[in-house]
Amino acid sequence: MRRETQVELIRELLDHHAAGTTQLADDTLALPAAVYTSESHWQAEREALFRRRPIVACLSGAVASAGDYVSLTVGGVPLVVVRGDDEVLRGFRNVCRHRASSVVSGCGSGAASLRCPFHAWTYRLDGTLLARPQAGEGFAGTDESELGLVPVPVGEACGLVFVRPEGDDPVDAAGLVGDAAQDLDDFGVGSYVPFDRWESSWPCNWKLLVDTFLESYHVFSLHRTTVGRYYLSQPMTYRGYGPNLRFQTCQKSILELAEAPEDQWDLLSRATVEYLIAPNTILSHSVDHFAVYQFLPISADHTDITMTLYTPESVTDQTRPHYERTLELHQKVGAGEDFPQAVKIQQSLSSGLVSETLVGRHEVALIHFHQALDQLLDGKN
């Protein structure tokens, strides 16, 4: 992030703090329970947001070299992105052409081929069929050239890899990043490399899980024994980039900068800076890492989360304990505090007796997120 941007954000926060104010939306936002519970609403989201619209698959560092791959399920469709021997990035449906089992799971590096564990059908990195071990004459009459993995469109910009499950049009990755490009380029997002990956599953709507990231109002209360000791709940400020946004939660120590000259101001050592890349990916930067959260809905009330910790350079024996503790803290705060609240909210909304939730004017990023989703569903972004 550019220094002038950091100074601007610090000045804005210090001015709000001195005045006892915070950034406010024009009005509160009432969100009907159906936004989180309705099966028909989820079906509309699945088609518009998770099948026809590209989403972030990973950071470029996860598929930087030949044989690197990342798998994920988007809108119910198993996908894999892989870097070929020719250095070309490709996307495929992660579905074996034999019995439709997933060919690979999770992520990997340096693979020579992609091998389905069910019957060992094996595919080259360009998706073409390589081998059908012990098949004999079992598939006589089939054309091997027609049995490669089914391709899907991919795109790459500003260190982000996008994939789309449905449709043949090219992915405009730069357009999807939009005005957030300058910040992401300044961070050098594309140079970060994956350290570890944490997967979990939650019985609630995907948006409730994203919601927990987009306001710091809860920090003083929900996180009072963990990060709440170090971070401010208010003031809160954000900036929208079309359907995307940037939001920062600042450490209490940032208030000390009010007495320091501007040439000593540094935001990144005293704040967690988060980017939402619509519709479902959070890039969370804290000091020396990015935590990339992907919220992958299975149904209206079931969501898988993949969080990958990316570091500026490969972890060494000396730095490994630090990053292991960092991952544990993300798990403690997310799985121990934030995500269980989302589950409880889902239970309340699913009771049929709670009609809506209310978002305050000071929860500005959260309001932006839901208004942007409405526009995406209406085909306006």
N, C-alpha and C positions, 0 to 999 in steps of 0.2 A: 504494500500500500504506500502510495506516495506520501512524502513528508507533509506536503501542503494539505493533503486530505486528512492526515492524522491531526494536524494542528487545528484545522477547521472543526473536526469532530470534538476535540478536547475543549476548544473554546465554547462551542455550543453547549456541551454538558456543564461546564463550569458556570456559564451564564444562567442556565436553568437552575443549577443548584443554588447559586447566590440569590436568585429571585424566588426560590421555593416553587418552581414550576416544572413542567415536563411537556414534551410534544403531545399535542392532542389532535384527534380526528374531529371532523365537523360534528359527529353525532355518535351515540352508542349504536351497537348493532345487535339486534335480536336474531339468533340463529334457530330456526325451527328444529325440533327433535328429528324430523324426517331427514334432515341433511346428513345425519349420522346413522339413522336406523332404517331408512327406506330401501328396500331391495331395488325398486325401480330407479331410485336416484343413483344407487351404486351402479346399476347396469348402464345408465347414461354416462357416468364417469368412466367406467371401464372402456366403453367404446371411444369416447372423445378424448380422454386424458391418457389412457394406458394402452391403447391399441393404435389409434390413428395419429397420435402425437408422440414424437420421440421423447425419451426420458434419458437421464444420465445412467450409464451402465457402470462407469468407474472413472478414476483419473487415468490420464495417459500413462503414468508410471506403472500401472498394473499390467499393461500390455505393451511394454516398450520394446521387447525383443521377440525374435521368432520363437514360436511355441508358447508364448504367454497367453493365457486365456482367463476369462471371467464369465461365470454363468449366473443367471438370475431368471426369475419368473416374473413376467410383466403382463398384467391383464389376463392372467391364467395361461400365458404362453411361455413355455420354457425356451430360453434364449442363451446363446453363447457368443461372445466376441473374442476373436483370436487374431494374433499377429502371425502372418504367414512367413514362409521361408523367403519370400520375395519382399518382406517388410511391409506388405499391404495389410491394412486392418480390415477384417471382414466380420460380418455378423451372420449367424445361422439360427434357425430353430434348433434347439438342443433336443432333437427328437430323432432317434434311430429310425431308418427307413424300413427296418424289419418289423419290429413289434411295438414301435413308438415309445420305447424306454428312453430315459434321459441318457445321453451319451457320456456326459461328464458332470461332475458335481463340484460346487465351490469354485476355486480358482487354482491356477497352477502356473508353472514357469518352465520354459525349455522343453515342452512336449514335442516329440517327433511326429506324433499323430494323435488323433482323438479316437479312443476305443470304448465302445459300449460294453459295460460289465455283464450284460445279460447273456449275449451269445458271441461276444468279442468281434462283432462287426467293427471294422476299423476304417477311419476316414483320414485322408490327407488334410493338411492345414488349410488347403483351399476348398475343402468341403467335399471333394470327389471321393468316391468309394475306393478304398485300397485293398481290403481283404474281407472274405467271409469264411473264416476257418472252419474246417470240418463240415462244410455245407454239401460237399459232393455234388450230386445232381439235383439236390433239393430245390434249387431255384433255376433249373434249366428253362430256357425260354425267356427269362428276364434280361433286360439290357442293363448291365452294370453302369453304363454311362448316364442312365436316367435315375440312378439310386443314390445320388449324392445328397448331402444335407441341403435343406431348403434355405436359400439365402434370404436375409432381411437387410434393409438399409442401415448403414452406420454413418457417422460423421464425427469429426474431431476438431475442436477449437479451444484455445485458451486452457489447455490441459484437461479438458473434459471430453469423454467419449460418450456419444449419444447413440441409441439404438431404437428402432421402431418395429414392433411386431408385425404390422399390417401395412400394405400398400407398397408401391414400387418407386415412388418419387424419391429423389435424393434427399438426404438429411441436411438441412441448412444449419449446421452447428453454430456458426458465427451469429446467425440471426436468433437462435435460441438463447445464446448467452446475452446478446443485446448490449446494453450500456454497462453491464457488469464487467465487460471485457477488460477495461483498463485496470480495474482493481485486481482481477485474477491474473492478468499478465504481470502486474507489479509484484504480486506474491510469488510468481514463478510456479504456479500450480502444477504445470506439466513436468517439473523436475522432481516432484515428491514421489517417493517410492513406498509401496505397501509394507507395513510391518506385521500386522496381525488383523484378523477378521473375527468379529463377534456376531453370531446369529441368534435371534430369539423370536418368539411368536407370542402374540397377544390377542385376547378375545375382545377386540374393540375395533372401531372404525379407524381407518388410517389417518383421517384428518385430526382426530383427537390427539394422536401421538405427535403429529406435526405441531399442533397448537401449543404443546408444552414448551416448544423451543422459541416461540415467537413473542413472548412477553416475559419480562423480568419481575413483574409485579408479585409473583409468588415466591421469589427467592428468599425474602426475609422470613417467610413462614415455613414453606415446605422444606427448604434446604437449610434451616437454621442451625443444624448440627454438622453440616458438611460445608458446601461452598458458600452458604449464606453468611458465614463468619467473615468472608473475605470480599464478597461482591455486593454492590449496591442494587437495591430494587428499583429506585428511581434516582435521578431522572432517566427516562427512556427516550431514545431517538432512533429513527430509522430513515432509510431512503428506498423508494421504489424504483425498479427498473422494468417497466412494463409489468408482466406477471411475476418477475423475479424481485428480490429485495435484499437489502443489507440491513443487519440489525446488530447492535453491539451491547454487551453487558459488561460494565466496567467494575474493576476492583475498587474498593474503598480508598486505596492508596492513590488513586488518580486525583483525588481532591487536594493532595499535597502540591500538585503542580500549579495551583493558584498562586503560590508564593515563589515559583521558580520562573526564570526567564524562558521565553518561548523556544529558544534554541536548545533547551534541555527537555522539551516535551517529547514524549514517546508514548503512543497509544498501545502499540502491539505488546509491550511488556506488562501492560496494566489492564488489558481487556480481552474478552473473548469476542471475536468478530465472526459473525455468521452470515452466510449467504443462502437464501432459498433459491434454488433453481427449479422453477415450476415443472411439474406440479408437486414432486414428492421427494426432493433431495436437499439435504442440509449439508453445507460445507462449513464446519465449525473450526476456526483457527484459534489456537491458544498457544502463544509464545513460540513453541518449537514443533508444532505438529498440526495436521489437519485431521479431524475426525469426520468422515463422510458417512452420513446416515441416509439410508435408502428405505423408505416406507413402502412396502410392496403388498397391496391389499389382495386378499384371497376372496373375500366376500364383504358384505356390508359391515359385518361385525367380527372380522378376523384379519389380522395383518401380520405379515412377517417383516422383521427389521433386520437389515444387514448393516453393521457399522464396521468400516475399515479404517484403521489408524495408519495414516501416511506420515512419513518423516522426511526431512530435507535431504537426508542421505541414508545409505544402508546402515542399519543398527549394528553396533559392534558389541563385543563382550562387555565393554566398559559402560556403554549406554543402554544395554538391554534392560537392566533392572529398573532404570528410570522410566522407560517406555512401558514396561510391564505394569508398574504402579500407575502410570497414566491411564492405561486401558482399564485397570481395576477401578479407578475413580469414575470413569465414564459408566462402567457397569453398575457401580454402587449408586450413583446419582440417577441414572436412567432406570435400571431395573428395580432399584430399591425405593425410589421416590417418585420420579415423574410418571413412568408408564403405569404403575398401579393406580394412580389417580385417574388416568384415562379409562382404565377398565371400570372403575367405580362410576365414572360419569356415564359410560355406555350402559351399565346396568340401570342407572336411574332413568336415562332417556328411553330405554327399552321397556320400561314398566308400563308405558301407555298413559301415565298420570303426570308426566313432566312434559310440558309443551314446548319449551325452548330453553336456551341458555342466553346469557346477556354478556356481551363484550363491552368493556368500558372504553371511553374516549382515549384514555391513556394507553390502551393496548393497541397502539396504532398499527404495528406490523401485522398483528393478528387480523385486524379489520382489512388491511390491504390483501392479505392472503385469501380470505373468503370472497371478497369482491372480485379479485382477479380470477378465482376459480369460476365464479358465475359467468364472467365474460368469456372464459375459455369454453365453458359448456355451451354458451350461446354462439360460439364461433367468431368471437370478436377479437381474439388475440392469436 
